[in-house]
Amino acid sequence: MSGTVYLIGAGPGDPELLTLKAARLLAHADVVLHDALVSREVLALISPAAELIDVGKRAGRKLLTQDEINALLVSYAQTPGTVVRLKGGDPSIFGRAGEEIESLRKSGIPCEIVPGITAALGAAAAAGISLTDRRVASQILLTTFSRGTDGSVMEWGCVTSTTTLVLYMPSADYAEVSQRLLDGGLPADLPCVIVSNATGVSQELCWSNVGSLASDKKLPAPALLIVGRVASHEVQELSASFWDRSRKNLNPQRVSVI
């Protein structure tokens, strides 16, 4: 009898943002196949007796192909014990969960998704942003440039003045990102914020606008870009004020997410 494979979202980094179900499964797991973006703090919650298998990608280099990961999941699911596929953020957002689920189902192996907090929500919380502030935003678009070499592959027609655009895995070349956004019809003065290592101990934020991105400080990956009126100068000032007050009494690394 094949066991269930659990596709678990590890969240953006802070282990306290894991769901109770995710923490329980990690504490009793027998095998965990994890991505490179899963934080060390989350990995520390895994059962010491579990077999850990790093299947992540670093600097564009994959340790294993997706087919090899799929084969490992199927193989381990046919042995006794709890098998976990641990992914950064949420398994269903810009991951390969669909391919892994299909492979397991074709092999007759049940699987279950345990949602996690995706990077967009972790970054927004860190910046003190309401992604759907009803005064300035009516929709959210989660997207990435990494799936194509041409910015025109995006459906720019669905981006309006009340859209909050969340760009996963933006290019390290901010000038290219800026140009693609401008070519897509976004105004140069539209506010944005880059969040690096959201909710983690090395979290960094850089407030800017579409036209100024090219000259901004490059933040380390993983990073995410939030573009829209929700990232206005007023929000920036309120966020900075909160951080200043928090530093007086609390460790600033633990007050970035509330």
N, C-alpha and C positions, 0 to 999 in steps of 0.2 A: 504494500500500500504506500502510495506517495503521500508525503506530508504537504502542508500548506507552506508556500513561500510568502513572506511578508515584505512588501515594498514599503519601506519606512522613510518618511521625510525627516531629516536631521535638523531642519531649520537653518537659519542663516549663520549660526555659530554659537550663540549663548545657550548652554545646556538647560537653563531654566525655562527656555521657550519650547522644549520638547513637550509633546502631549504625554499624559499619564500612561496611555496605552503603549506609546513608543518606548518610554522608559522601562515599563514592565517587560516588554518583549526583549529589549536589549539586555536586561539583567538576567534573562533566562535563555538567551540564544546559545545555540551550539555552533553555528557557523554564521559569520557575518562577512558579506562581500561589500566593501565600502568604497566610496568615491574619494578623490583627493581633497575635495572641498569640505569634507566633514571635519569639524574642528577637533583638536586633541581633547578638549574638555568633554565633548560628546562621546568620543571613543573611550574615554576613561570610565564611562558608565556601563560599558559592555561587560558581560560576565568574564571574569579572569580565565575561566575554563574554556571559553569559546575560541574557535579557530578563526583568526582574522585574515582576510584576503584583500589586499589592496588592488583594486581594479581601476584606479583613477587615471586621469590624464593630466600631465604636467607640461606646461610650455608647448602645447600642441602635440606632445608625444604620448601615445597610448601604451600602457603596459600590456594590455590585451585588446584584441579586437572585440567588437560587439558580439559577433558570432561565438567567440570563445567564452565571453561572459555568459551568454545564453546557455551554452553547453554546460558550464559549471553549475549554473542554477538548477538545470534539469538533473544533473548528476547528483548533487548534494540533496535535492529534494527526494531522491529515491532511497536515501539512508535515514535511519532513525534520528530524530532531533528536530529542533527549530531552526529553520534557515531564514536569514534576514538579508535582504538587499537594501543597504543603507545609502541614501542619496542626500546630497546637500539640498536645502530648501524644501520644496514640495516635489514628490516624485512625478507629478503630472505636468509640471511647468518646465519646458525646455530641457527635458531629460530624455532618456531612451526607454522610459517605462512602457510605452506602447509596444515596442519591439520585444521587450522581455516578457510582457504579459502574453503576447501572441505565441511566443516560443513555448512558454509553460503550458498554455491551453492546448496547443497542438500535441503536447506530450501527455495530456490528461492530468496535469498537475494543477490543483487549485491554488490561487494566489489572492492576496488581500492587500489593498492599498491602505496604508496608515498615513493620513495627510500630515504635512508639516507646514510651518510658516515659510512662505516663499520669500525670496530676497527682496522683492518689491515692498512687501509689508514691513519687513525688518528695517529696510532703508528709510521708508517713510516714517516709521516710528522714531528712528534715530534722529531724523531731521525735524521731528515735530510737525510733520505734514499730514493733513487730511487729504487723501488722494481724491476724494469725491466731495470736497467742500462745496456745498450746494450754491454758494454765492458765486463761484467762479468755474466750477467743473461739473459736467454732466455725464462724462464717461471716462473710462480708463482703457488705454491700449497698451498691452504688454507685448513687446516685440524685441527683435534682435537684428543686427546687421550681419551677423556671422553666417547666416544661411545663404548669402549671395554676395557676389562681388560688386553688384550694382545697386545703389540705393533706390533705384526706380522699382525694384521688386516689391517694395512696400506699397500698400494701398493708401497713398497719401490723401486720397479723396475723403477718407473717413476721419481724417484729423481736422478738427475744427478749433475755433478759439476757446472752446470750453472742454477740450480734450486734455487729459493728463497722460502724457506719453512716458512710459517706463521702458527704458532701453537696457536690456540685459546684455552683458558681455560687450560693451562698447569697445571699439578699437582703441588701442593705446595711442593712436595718432588722433589727438583731439581735433586737429585741423581738418582731418578727413570727416570726422563726425559732424563738426560744425558745418562743413560744406554740404554734406548730404542733407542735413536738416534744413539749411537755407534753400537748397535746390528743391526740397519738398514743399516749399512755400511757407515755412515757419519764419516769423519775423525775427530780426537780429536781436531785438530787445526782449524777447520772450525769456522769462526767468528759468533757471534750471539749477540743479544741485547734483554733484557727483558724490556718491557715498562709497567709500572703500572699506572692506571688511566689516560690513554692517553688523552691529550688536556684539562684535568681538572686542578683545582687549586692545587691538591695534586700529580701531575704527578711526577713520578720518572723513571730514566733510569739506567740500569746496563749493561755495555758492557762486554762481556766475549767470551768464545768459548765452543764448545760442551764438551770437556774434563774437563773444569774447572767449569762447572755449579754446580756440587755437593757442592762446597765450597763457592759459591757466596751468597751474602746477599739475604735473602728472602724478596721480595717486596709484598706489600698488593694486594689482589684481588680488582677489576678485573685486570688481567695482561695478556700480550700476548708476545709470543716469536717469534722473526724474526731470522731465521738461513740462512746463505748464505754469499757468497763473497761480497754482497752489504753492509754487516755490518762489513767491514774491519777496521783495525786500522786507516787507512787514513781517512775514513769517521768519525770515532770517534773523531779524532783530529780536523777535520773541524767543527764538531758539537759543541765540547767544546769551540772552538775558537769563534764561533758565539754567544754562550751563554754568554761568557765573555764580548764580545763587547756590546751585547744587555743590559746586566745588568747595564751598565753605564748610560743608558738613559731611559730605559723602565722597567716596572714591569715585572720581569722574568716569572711570571705566564701567561702573555698574549703574550709572544713571542715564546712560544713553538711550535705553529703552524703558518705557514706563508701562 
